[in-house]
């Protein structure tokens, strides 16, 4: 009986303690909810609303197509897919026979024209000598006529002899006028010129430059340092100008094209920092970069078949705008990427000081090569040598009125 009474007495005590525990549990749960809510709010205020990310992002870069400027038959291929080539390295060679024949013909033509122009200068000098001689003949005829006129006045000679003297003077003067016209015509051909600057010589020199370039272009060089891809040319193939033979991709000039939704662009600015991860290396490798530019239009606007939103059957679709992201060069060198790889980019939007669009045009060429700069210089040196060799005075002869 005593044990039963004891159990009956403890049951109300436990019932009295349960509401207190329940209250503590509810207060704890409320505190956890509040803390979680504060954490979510803090994350959104400090980080969430200042960050935009997308996995619709891919590695892009320059794909330099190697295309010939002249027609030719391939006799040598110096690089294949995956090979590293240096700027200025030979990639392809065409059969140079036709181009060499054309170059030799142009060289011979320039030499011939230089000699012909030399003949024009010589003609001027010869006509000047004829003019001086004819002036002497005119003066002689004039003196002879004057003497006979005085003698005819005194009756010492007949009028017929005076008439013959007059005819001789007129003939000499006519010959003088003809020679003066010849001199003027020949001087007009060489007036205020040198052999090297004569129009005929310059025209022949231009033909030689064209032939020289055609011969030089039978060898195709790498315009940049990079890796060969998309080789389609084969030995013996007859290649036309503009045909894509292979491509060279400089893997140190890559960037990311990240396609953000239009709703994500409100706070994006040029120069904002970006964190990049790739499917190739996973989360173990992180790249850093900055926004280079925001696209001037949506991807659909520049598609091969752009959307016709003015048609009756219209469905609104959230558009995407390409954003170009520059990759840190050292990180890119440490962990090389390839064109077309998938990436995930996350933009830090805290810095709002940059512009939305570029404010100044580029001050210099973004990409350039100088491997072709020496071709015309070599052609000019050849032209100067040919002019010197075919000109008696080394191209210094001049003719003036």
C-alpha positions in Angstrom: 0.0 0.0 0.0 2.8 2.4 0.9 4.5 1.8 -2.6 1.3 2.4 -4.4 0.8 5.6 -2.6 4.3 6.7 -3.4 3.8 6.1 -7.2 0.5 7.9 -7.1 2.2 10.9 -5.5 5.1 11.2 -8.1 2.9 11.2 -11.2 1.5 14.7 -10.6 5.1 15.9 -10.0 6.1 14.7 -13.4 3.1 16.3 -15.0 4.0 19.6 -13.3 7.6 19.4 -14.7 6.6 18.6 -18.4 5.2 22.1 -19.2 8.5 23.7 -18.1 10.6 21.5 -20.3 8.2 22.1 -23.2 8.5 25.8 -22.8 12.3 25.6 -22.8 12.3 23.5 -25.9 10.0 26.0 -27.7 12.2 28.9 -26.6 15.3 27.1 -27.9 13.6 26.3 -31.2 12.6 29.9 -31.6 16.1 31.1 -30.9 17.5 28.6 -33.5 15.0 29.9 -36.1 15.9 33.5 -35.3 19.6 32.8 -35.5 19.2 31.0 -38.8 17.1 33.8 -40.1 19.7 36.3 -39.1 22.4 34.2 -40.7 20.4 34.1 -44.0 19.7 37.8 -43.8 23.4 38.6 -43.1 24.5 36.3 -45.9 22.1 37.9 -48.3 23.1 41.5 -47.3 26.8 40.9 -47.1 27.3 38.3 -49.9 24.2 36.9 -51.6 23.0 40.1 -53.3 26.6 41.1 -54.2 27.3 38.0 -56.2 26.1 36.6 -59.5 27.1 33.2 -61.0 26.5 31.1 -64.1 27.7 27.8 -65.5 26.7 28.9 -69.0 30.3 30.0 -69.6 33.0 28.7 -71.9 36.6 29.3 -72.7 37.1 31.2 -75.9 40.2 32.5 -77.7 41.7 33.5 -81.0 41.5 30.8 -83.7 43.9 32.2 -86.3 43.0 30.7 -89.7 46.0 30.1 -92.0 44.7 31.0 -95.5 46.9 31.5 -98.7 46.8 34.7 -100.7 47.9 33.0 -103.9 47.0 29.8 -105.8 49.5 27.0 -105.3 50.2 23.3 -105.0 51.2 22.1 -101.5 54.7 20.5 -101.5 55.5 20.7 -97.8 53.5 20.7 -94.5 55.7 21.6 -91.6 53.3 21.3 -88.6 50.4 19.0 -87.7 47.5 19.2 -85.2 48.7 19.7 -81.6 52.2 21.0 -82.6 53.6 24.1 -81.0 54.7 26.7 -83.6 56.5 30.0 -83.1 55.6 33.3 -84.7 57.2 33.4 -88.2 57.8 29.7 -88.4 57.1 28.0 -91.8 53.8 26.1 -91.9 53.2 25.3 -95.6 55.1 25.6 -98.8 53.7 25.8 -102.3 55.4 24.8 -105.6 57.3 28.1 -106.3 58.0 27.4 -110.0 55.3 29.7 -111.5 56.0 32.5 -109.0 59.8 32.3 -109.6 59.2 32.6 -113.4 57.0 35.6 -112.8 59.6 37.2 -110.6 62.4 36.7 -113.1 60.2 38.2 -115.8 59.5 41.2 -113.6 63.2 41.7 -112.9 64.0 41.6 -116.6 61.2 44.1 -117.4 62.5 46.5 -114.8 66.0 46.4 -116.2 64.7 46.9 -119.7 62.6 49.9 -118.6 65.5 51.5 -116.8 67.6 51.2 -119.9 64.8 52.7 -122.0 64.5 55.6 -119.6 68.2 56.1 -119.8 67.7 56.4 -123.6 65.2 59.2 -123.0 67.8 61.2 -121.0 70.3 60.5 -123.8 67.8 61.7 -126.4 67.4 64.9 -124.5 71.2 65.5 -124.5 71.4 64.6 -128.2 68.6 66.9 -129.2 70.2 69.7 -127.2 73.3 69.2 -129.2 71.3 69.3 -132.4 69.6 72.5 -131.2 72.9 74.2 -130.6 74.1 73.1 -134.1 70.9 74.3 -135.8 71.1 77.6 -134.0 74.5 78.0 -135.5 73.1 77.1 -138.9 70.3 79.7 -138.5 72.8 82.4 -137.5 75.0 81.5 -140.5 71.9 81.7 -142.8 70.9 85.0 -141.3 74.4 86.5 -141.8 74.5 85.2 -145.3 71.1 86.7 -146.1 72.0 90.0 -144.5 75.2 90.2 -146.7 73.3 89.4 -149.9 70.6 91.9 -149.1 73.1 94.7 -148.9 74.8 93.5 -152.1 71.4 93.2 -153.8 70.6 96.8 -152.8 73.8 98.0 -154.7 73.0 95.7 -157.6 76.1 93.5 -157.1 73.9 90.3 -157.1 70.7 89.4 -158.6 67.3 89.2 -156.8 67.2 85.5 -157.5 70.3 84.9 -155.4 68.9 87.0 -152.6 65.7 84.9 -152.8 67.7 81.7 -152.5 69.4 83.2 -149.4 66.0 84.0 -147.9 64.8 80.5 -148.6 67.9 79.0 -146.8 67.2 81.2 -143.8 63.5 80.2 -143.6 64.4 76.5 -143.9 67.0 76.8 -141.2 64.5 78.6 -138.9 61.9 75.9 -139.6 64.4 73.2 -138.7 65.3 75.1 -135.5 61.6 75.3 -134.6 61.1 71.5 -135.3 64.2 70.6 -133.1 62.9 72.9 -130.3 59.5 71.1 -130.4 61.3 67.7 -130.3 63.3 68.9 -127.3 60.2 70.1 -125.5 58.5 66.7 -126.1 61.5 64.7 -124.9 62.1 67.0 -121.9 58.4 66.5 -120.9 59.1 62.8 -120.6 61.9 63.2 -118.2 61.5 66.7 -116.7 62.1 67.0 -112.9 62.7 63.2 -112.5 65.4 60.8 -111.7 65.7 57.3 -113.3 64.4 55.8 -110.1 61.4 58.2 -109.9 60.4 58.1 -113.5 56.8 56.9 -114.0 57.8 54.1 -116.3 60.4 52.8 -113.8 57.9 53.2 -110.9 55.3 51.2 -112.8 57.8 48.4 -113.6 59.0 48.5 -109.9 55.4 48.1 -108.8 55.1 45.0 -111.0 58.3 43.6 -109.5 56.9 44.2 -106.0 53.8 42.3 -106.9 55.8 39.4 -108.4 58.1 39.4 -105.4 55.1 39.2 -103.0 53.5 36.4 -105.0 56.8 34.5 -104.8 57.1 35.2 -101.0 53.5 34.1 -100.4 54.2 30.6 -101.7 55.5 30.1 -98.1 52.9 30.4 -95.4 54.2 31.5 -92.0 52.7 31.3 -88.5 51.4 34.8 -87.7 51.4 34.0 -83.9 52.8 31.6 -81.5 50.4 28.8 -80.6 49.2 25.3 -81.2 48.1 23.9 -84.6 44.5 22.7 -84.9 42.0 21.9 -87.7 44.6 20.9 -90.3 42.7 20.0 -93.4 45.3 20.6 -96.2 47.1 17.6 -97.8 50.3 17.2 -99.9 49.7 17.8 -103.6 46.5 19.6 -102.9 45.8 22.6 -105.3 44.8 25.4 -102.9 42.9 28.5 -103.9 43.3 31.9 -102.2 41.2 32.1 -99.0 41.0 28.3 -98.4 41.3 27.4 -94.7 44.3 25.0 -94.4 44.8 24.9 -90.7 44.5 27.1 -87.6 46.9 28.3 -84.9 45.5 28.9 -81.5 47.6 31.0 -79.0 46.6 29.4 -75.7 48.0 32.3 -73.7 45.4 34.6 -75.2 42.2 32.9 -73.8 39.2 34.5 -72.1 35.8 33.4 -70.8 32.5 34.2 -72.5 30.0 33.9 -69.7 26.3 34.2 -70.7 24.4 35.8 -67.9 20.7 36.3 -67.7 19.5 39.8 -68.4 18.2 39.9 -64.8 21.7 39.3 -63.5 23.3 42.3 -65.2 21.9 45.2 -63.2 25.0 45.6 -60.9 27.7 44.3 -63.2 30.5 46.7 -64.1 33.7 46.5 -66.1 36.6 45.6 -63.8 34.7 43.7 -61.2 36.6 40.6 -59.9 35.6 37.2 -61.0 36.3 33.7 -59.7 36.4 30.9 -62.2 36.4 27.1 -61.9 36.5 24.6 -64.8 35.1 21.2 -65.3 38.6 20.2 -66.5 40.3 20.7 -63.1 37.2 20.7 -60.9 37.1 22.7 -57.6 40.7 22.1 -56.8 41.9 24.8 -59.2 40.4 28.3 -59.0 41.2 31.1 -61.5 40.8 34.8 -60.8 39.9 37.4 -63.4 38.1 40.6 -64.1 35.2 41.6 -66.4 36.6 43.0 -69.6 33.3 44.0 -71.3 29.6 43.4 -71.3 28.1 42.4 -74.7 26.4 45.0 -76.9 23.5 42.6 -77.5 21.9 39.3 -76.5 23.0 36.0 -78.0 19.7 35.6 -79.8 20.1 39.0 -81.5 23.3 37.9 -83.2 22.1 34.4 -84.0 22.1 33.1 -87.6 18.3 33.2 -87.4 17.4 36.0 -84.9 14.1 35.8 -83.0 11.2 37.6 -84.6 9.5 38.9 -81.5 7.1 41.1 -83.4 5.2 38.0 -84.7 1.9 37.0 -83.2 3.0 33.7 -81.7 5.3 35.2 -79.0 6.6 33.6 -75.9 8.8 35.7 -73.5 12.1 34.1 -72.9 14.7 35.5 -70.5 17.6 36.5 -72.7 21.3 36.0 -72.0 24.1 38.5 -72.7 27.7 37.5 -73.2 30.2 38.9 -70.7 33.9 38.7 -71.5 36.1 37.7 -68.5 39.8 38.2 -68.5 41.8 35.3 -66.9 44.9 35.9 -64.8 47.8 35.2 -67.1 50.0 33.5 -64.5 47.2 31.2 -63.4 46.5 30.3 -67.0 50.1 29.5 -67.6 50.2 27.2 -64.5 47.0 25.4 -65.5 46.5 25.6 -69.3 43.0 25.7 -70.8 41.6 24.9 -74.2 39.1 26.7 -76.3 35.5 25.5 -75.7 36.0 24.1 -72.2 33.1 24.5 -69.7 33.5 26.8 -66.8 31.6 28.3 -63.9 32.1 32.0 -63.1 31.1 34.0 -60.0 31.2 37.8 -60.1 31.8 39.9 -57.0 29.5 42.9 -57.4 30.7 45.0 -54.4 32.8 47.3 -56.5 30.3 49.5 -58.4 32.9 52.2 -59.5 33.5 50.8 -63.0 31.4 51.7 -66.1 28.8 49.5 -67.7 30.2 50.1 -71.2 33.7 51.0 -72.4 34.2 54.8 -72.4 37.3 55.1 -74.7 38.3 53.4 -77.9 41.4 51.2 -77.9 44.6 53.3 -78.2 46.5 50.5 -80.0 45.9 47.3 -81.8 44.7 44.6 -79.5 46.4 41.9 -81.6 49.1 42.4 -84.2 51.9 40.6 -86.0 55.0 41.9 -87.9 56.1 38.8 -89.8 55.1 40.4 -93.1 56.8 43.7 -92.5 60.1 42.7 -94.1 58.7 41.4 -97.4 58.3 44.8 -99.1 61.7 46.0 -97.6 63.4 43.1 -99.3 61.6 43.9 -102.6 62.6 47.5 -102.4 66.3 46.5 -101.9 66.1 44.3 -105.0 64.5 47.1 -107.0 67.2 49.6 -105.9 70.0 47.1 -106.9 68.4 46.5 -110.3 68.0 50.2 -111.0 71.7 50.8 -110.0 73.0 48.0 -112.1 71.0 49.1 -115.2 71.6 52.9 -114.8 74.9 54.3 -116.0 74.9 56.9 -113.2 73.3 54.8 -110.5 69.9 56.4 -110.9 71.2 60.0 -110.3 70.6 61.3 -113.9 68.2 64.2 -114.0 66.8 66.4 -116.8 65.4 69.9 -116.4 64.2 72.5 -118.7 
